[in-house]
Amino acid sequence: MRSIWNGAISFGLVSIPIKLVNATENHAIHFRQIHLADGGRIRYRKVCELDEEEVSGGEIGKAYEDADGTMIPITDEDLAQLPLPTAKTIEIVAFVPADQIDPLQMDAAYYLSANGVPAAKPYTLLREALKRSNKVAVAKYALRGRERLGMLRVVDDVIAMHGLLWPDEIRAPEGVAPEGDVTVRDAELDLADALMDTLGEVDMDSLHDDYREAVEELIAAKASGEEVRPAESGEGGGGKVIDLIAALESSVLAAKKSRGEQDAAADGEGDGGADEGDMAEVHPIRKTSSGASGKSSAKTSGSAAKTAKKTTRRTPTGKTVTRSGGSAAKKSAPKSTGTKKSTSTAKKSSGSGGRGGSGVSGGRSAAKKTTAKKSASSGGTAKKTASSRKRASA
């Protein structure tokens, strides 16, 4: 890198020859002014106001304009005669903690390079002293015809110098703060803290100038004769904030979404806080005996006959045996003597003509609606009914 100033650092009685190098560079894209009619370059020319003639650089000097408009000429010889001890020296005046330097004072940045082999040892001494003390050096130096204030600190293995504005060059922030008393609630501060935590830290090396890249692409497209399409404009953020809480909550969600994170509270809403991807277990509803009984009573006679057909079988002797609710009775309760009597009564009723159908239906519904204990009592009732019918027929 090309040096812009050569001098020495004055560190007490120690003198360190150094070269001043720019630590920053400007990547801004510069445009030229042209004549729209023919594309000709527009140039500025220095013209004397008195004779209206163009003046070359060698004929131009310096002057100070007084309050009444009078021009007071100042020559380079006049400035050279002024006592300026820092003309070729960076004079360290103090070592202070870095937090005592107001960032508002910081100006341009430079690297200080040791000028020659003899300067290596004192240069390293100053660098290591700054490292161990965790302090910065405040210094005075002269550059471009004026004395300036600077701050020396260590960056990696190099001493860097930041130009500082003089304290009287910093304006007081009068009339800048919001007028009146503004109250901020704790809930708003909590959301602001959450937004700060969500945004987190950033790798400064990953930040870049998107606008400059867009301008470069525009220039390249026009130079190659390609059609330039208008860029999509993003959503404007200049609207009024009606609800500060809602705006902060939306900002937190948007920040998490941009970083690929998910809001745990939003994910858990509505599912008891279950993690994403968990599925609820679905169990089939089992039919109870009462439910089956309700369906059986609602069926028509055709469906009852169809069911009776499914629940009857023939024995090897050719007799038809009806299992009127036998399976339900087995599931609900163990076999009893009353159940056997009810089955034998149903067989007798089926042999007496048209009464058999009602006996089958009555036996099935009784077995489905009641437990084995009620089935036993219905068997006894059926036995009394059969004996009374025999007496009536006699």
C-alpha positions in Angstrom: 0.0 0.0 0.0 1.2 3.5 -0.8 2.0 5.7 2.1 0.4 9.2 2.2 2.6 10.7 5.0 6.0 9.9 6.5 7.1 10.9 9.9 7.7 9.5 13.4 5.8 8.6 16.5 7.1 10.5 19.6 6.8 8.2 22.6 8.5 10.1 25.4 12.2 10.1 24.4 11.6 7.3 21.9 11.2 8.1 18.3 9.6 5.5 15.9 9.9 6.2 12.2 6.6 5.3 10.5 4.7 5.6 7.3 1.0 6.5 7.3 -1.2 4.3 5.1 -5.0 4.6 4.5 -6.8 1.8 6.3 -10.1 2.3 4.4 -11.1 2.8 0.8 -14.3 4.1 -0.8 -16.2 1.7 -3.1 -18.9 4.2 -4.0 -19.7 4.4 -7.7 -19.0 7.8 -9.2 -20.9 9.3 -12.1 -19.9 12.0 -14.6 -22.2 14.7 -15.8 -23.1 14.7 -19.5 -25.0 16.8 -21.9 -28.3 14.9 -22.5 -28.6 16.1 -26.1 -25.4 14.6 -27.4 -23.8 12.8 -24.4 -20.9 15.2 -24.3 -18.9 15.4 -21.0 -19.7 18.4 -18.7 -16.5 19.8 -17.1 -15.9 22.5 -14.6 -13.5 25.2 -15.5 -11.9 27.7 -13.1 -12.7 31.2 -14.3 -11.8 34.5 -12.7 -14.8 36.5 -11.9 -13.1 39.8 -12.8 -11.8 39.1 -16.3 -13.9 36.0 -17.0 -10.9 34.1 -18.2 -10.0 30.5 -17.4 -7.1 30.2 -14.9 -4.6 27.4 -14.7 -3.6 25.7 -11.4 -0.3 27.5 -11.2 -2.0 30.9 -11.1 -4.3 29.9 -8.2 -3.5 30.7 -4.6 -5.2 30.7 -1.1 -7.1 33.4 0.6 -9.3 33.8 3.6 -12.7 35.5 3.1 -13.5 38.0 5.8 -17.0 38.6 7.2 -17.3 41.7 4.9 -16.3 39.7 1.8 -12.7 41.0 1.8 -10.2 38.4 0.5 -7.0 38.1 2.7 -4.3 36.2 0.7 -2.4 33.5 2.6 0.7 32.0 1.0 2.4 28.6 1.7 5.4 30.5 3.1 3.1 32.1 5.7 1.9 28.8 6.8 5.3 27.2 6.9 6.6 29.9 9.3 3.9 29.0 11.9 5.1 26.9 14.9 3.7 23.5 14.2 5.7 20.9 16.3 3.6 18.1 14.9 4.3 18.8 11.3 6.2 15.5 10.9 5.5 13.9 14.2 2.7 12.0 15.8 3.1 13.2 19.4 1.5 10.9 22.0 0.1 13.1 24.9 -1.7 10.4 27.0 -2.8 6.8 27.4 -6.5 6.4 28.4 -9.1 3.6 28.5 -10.8 3.1 25.2 -14.2 3.8 26.6 -13.2 7.4 27.3 -13.1 8.1 23.6 -16.5 9.1 22.3 -17.3 7.3 19.0 -18.7 10.6 17.7 -15.2 11.9 17.5 -13.9 9.1 15.3 -12.9 10.1 11.8 -10.7 8.5 9.1 -8.6 5.5 9.9 -4.9 4.8 9.1 -2.4 2.0 9.5 1.0 2.9 10.9 3.9 1.0 9.4 7.4 0.8 10.7 9.7 2.7 8.4 12.9 0.7 8.1 14.6 -2.0 10.1 15.7 0.2 13.0 12.0 1.1 13.7 10.9 -2.5 14.2 12.0 -2.8 17.8 10.5 0.4 19.2 7.4 -0.2 17.1 6.9 -3.7 18.6 7.5 -2.2 22.1 4.7 0.3 21.7 2.4 -2.3 20.2 2.9 -4.8 23.1 2.6 -2.0 25.7 -0.8 -1.0 24.3 -1.9 -4.6 24.3 -0.9 -5.3 27.9 -2.4 -2.1 29.2 -5.7 -2.4 27.4 -5.5 1.3 26.7 -5.3 3.6 23.7 -2.9 6.4 23.0 -4.2 10.0 22.4 -1.9 11.9 20.0 -1.6 15.1 18.0 -0.4 15.1 14.4 -0.4 17.4 11.4 -1.9 16.4 8.0 -2.9 18.4 4.9 -2.0 21.7 6.5 -3.7 21.5 9.8 -3.1 19.9 13.2 -5.4 17.0 14.1 -6.2 14.7 17.0 -5.7 11.0 16.8 -6.1 7.7 18.7 -3.7 4.9 18.4 -4.8 1.3 19.1 -3.7 -2.2 18.2 -5.4 -4.1 15.3 -4.0 -7.7 15.0 -0.3 -7.0 14.9 -0.5 -3.5 13.6 -0.8 -0.1 15.2 -3.8 1.7 13.8 -4.6 5.4 14.1 -8.1 6.9 14.1 -8.4 10.6 13.3 -10.5 12.3 15.9 -12.5 15.4 15.8 -11.6 18.1 18.3 -14.1 18.2 21.2 -15.4 21.6 20.2 -16.3 20.2 16.8 -18.9 17.9 18.3 -22.4 19.5 18.4 -24.5 19.2 21.5 -27.7 17.2 20.8 -30.1 20.1 21.6 -33.6 19.8 20.3 -33.0 16.3 19.0 -34.7 14.2 21.7 -38.5 13.7 21.6 -40.3 16.5 23.3 -42.5 15.7 26.3 -42.6 12.8 28.7 -42.9 9.4 27.0 -43.6 6.4 29.1 -42.5 2.9 28.0 -44.2 -0.1 29.6 -42.3 -3.1 30.9 -44.1 -5.4 28.4 -42.8 -3.2 25.5 -39.3 -3.4 26.9 -39.6 -7.2 27.2 -40.6 -7.5 23.6 -37.8 -5.2 22.6 -35.4 -7.4 24.5 -36.8 -10.5 22.8 -36.4 -8.8 19.4 -32.8 -7.9 20.2 -32.1 -11.5 21.3 -33.7 -12.9 18.2 -31.7 -10.7 15.9 -28.6 -11.7 17.9 -25.1 -11.1 16.6 -23.9 -10.8 13.1 -20.7 -11.5 11.3 -19.5 -8.1 10.1 -17.7 -9.6 7.2 -21.0 -10.9 5.8 -22.5 -7.4 5.4 -22.2 -5.9 2.0 -23.6 -3.0 0.0 -26.6 -4.3 -1.9 -27.3 -1.0 -3.6 -23.8 -0.8 -5.0 -24.1 -4.3 -6.4 -27.5 -3.4 -8.0 -25.9 -0.3 -9.6 -23.0 -2.4 -11.0 -25.5 -4.9 -12.5 -27.4 -2.1 -14.0 -24.2 -0.6 -15.6 -23.2 -4.1 -16.9 -26.6 -4.7 -18.5 -26.7 -1.3 -20.2 -23.1 -1.7 -21.5 -24.0 -5.1 -23.1 -27.3 -3.7 -24.6 -29.5 -5.9 -22.5 -33.0 -4.8 -21.4 -33.1 -3.4 -17.9 -36.1 -4.6 -15.9 -37.3 -2.6 -13.0 -36.4 -4.1 -9.6 -39.2 -5.3 -7.3 -39.7 -2.7 -4.6 -39.9 -4.1 -1.1 -42.6 -3.3 1.4 -42.3 0.2 2.7 -41.7 0.7 6.3 -42.7 4.4 6.6 -46.3 3.8 7.9 -47.5 4.8 11.2 -47.1 2.3 14.1 -50.5 2.1 15.6 -49.9 -0.8 18.1 -46.3 -0.9 19.3 -46.8 -4.3 21.0 -48.2 -5.8 17.9 -45.4 -4.3 15.8 -42.8 -5.7 18.2 -44.4 -9.2 18.2 -44.5 -9.2 14.4 -40.9 -8.1 14.3 -39.8 -11.0 16.5 -41.7 -13.5 14.4 -40.3 -12.1 11.2 -36.8 -12.2 12.6 -37.2 -15.8 13.6 -38.6 -16.7 10.2 -35.7 -15.0 8.4 -33.2 -17.0 10.5 -35.0 -20.3 9.9 -36.2 -20.6 13.5 -39.7 -21.4 14.8 -41.7 -19.8 17.5 -42.1 -22.5 20.2 -45.2 -20.7 21.6 -46.9 -20.6 18.1 -46.1 -24.2 17.4 -47.6 -25.3 20.7 -50.8 -23.3 20.3 -53.8 -25.6 19.8 -52.0 -28.9 20.3 -51.0 -28.7 24.0 -47.5 -27.7 23.1 -46.7 -30.8 21.1 -43.7 -30.7 18.9 -44.1 -30.3 15.2 -44.6 -33.6 13.5 -46.2 -35.4 16.5 -49.5 -37.1 15.5 -52.3 -37.8 17.9 -53.2 -41.5 18.4 -56.7 -42.4 17.1 -58.5 -45.3 18.9 -61.6 -46.9 17.3 -64.8 -46.6 19.4 -65.9 -50.1 20.6 -69.5 -51.0 20.3 -71.2 -51.7 23.7 -74.0 -54.2 24.4 -76.4 -51.3 24.8 -75.5 -49.8 21.5 -75.9 -53.1 19.8 -79.3 -53.5 21.5 -80.5 -50.1 20.2 -79.5 -51.0 16.7 -81.3 -54.4 17.0 -84.6 -52.8 18.1 -84.5 -50.3 15.2 -84.2 -53.0 12.5 -87.1 -54.0 10.3 -88.6 -57.5 10.3 -86.7 -58.3 7.1 -83.4 -57.5 8.7 -84.4 -59.5 11.8 -85.1 -62.5 9.6 -81.7 -62.0 7.9 -80.0 -61.9 11.3 -81.9 -65.0 12.4 -80.7 -66.8 9.4 -77.1 -65.9 10.3 -77.5 -67.1 13.9 -79.1 -70.5 13.2 -77.5 -73.8 12.4 -78.6 -77.4 11.8 -77.6 -80.3 14.0 -76.7 -83.7 12.6 -80.2 -85.0 13.5 -81.8 -82.3 11.3 -83.1 -80.0 14.0 -82.7 -76.3 13.8 -80.9 -74.7 16.8 -81.2 -70.9 17.3 -78.3 -69.2 19.1 -80.4 -66.3 20.4 -77.7 -64.0 21.8 -75.6 -66.8 23.0 -72.4 -65.0 22.0 -73.4 -61.9 23.9 -74.3 -63.9 26.9 -70.9 -65.6 26.8 -69.1 -62.3 26.7 -71.2 -60.5 29.3 -71.6 -63.2 31.9 -70.9 -67.0 32.5 -73.6 -69.5 31.6 -76.4 -70.1 34.1 -79.3 -72.6 34.5 -81.8 -69.9 33.7 -80.2 -69.3 30.3 -80.5 -73.0 29.5 -84.2 -73.0 30.4 -84.8 -69.9 28.3 -83.2 -71.7 25.3 -85.4 -74.9 25.8 -88.5 -72.7 26.0 -87.6 -71.0 22.8 -87.3 -74.4 21.1 -90.8 -75.4 22.2 -92.2 -72.1 21.0 -90.6 -72.5 17.6 -92.4 -75.9 17.2 -95.9 -74.5 17.7 -96.5 -72.8 14.3 -96.4 -69.1 13.8 -95.3 -68.4 17.4 -91.8 -69.6 16.7 -90.7 -66.3 15.0 -91.7 -64.2 17.9 -89.9 -66.6 20.3 -86.6 -66.2 18.3 -86.9 -62.5 18.2 -87.8 -62.2 21.9 -85.0 -64.5 22.9 -82.4 -62.6 20.9 -83.4 -59.1 22.2 -83.6 -60.4 25.8 -80.1 -61.7 25.6 -78.7 -58.5 24.1 -80.5 -56.1 26.4 -80.0 -57.7 29.7 -77.3 -59.5 31.6 -77.2 -63.2 32.5 -79.1 -62.5 35.7 -82.0 -60.8 33.9 -81.9 -63.5 31.2 -82.5 -66.1 33.9 -85.5 -64.3 35.3 -87.0 -63.9 31.8 -86.5 -67.7 31.3 -88.6 -68.3 34.4 -91.3 -66.0 33.1 -91.3 -67.7 29.7 -91.8 -71.1 31.5 -94.9 -69.8 33.4 -96.3 -68.4 30.2 -95.9 -71.8 28.4 -97.7 -73.6 31.3 -100.6 -71.1 31.3 -101.0 -71.6 27.5 -101.2 -75.4 27.9 -104.0 -75.0 30.5 -105.9 -72.7 28.2 -105.7 -75.1 25.3 -106.8 -77.9 27.6 
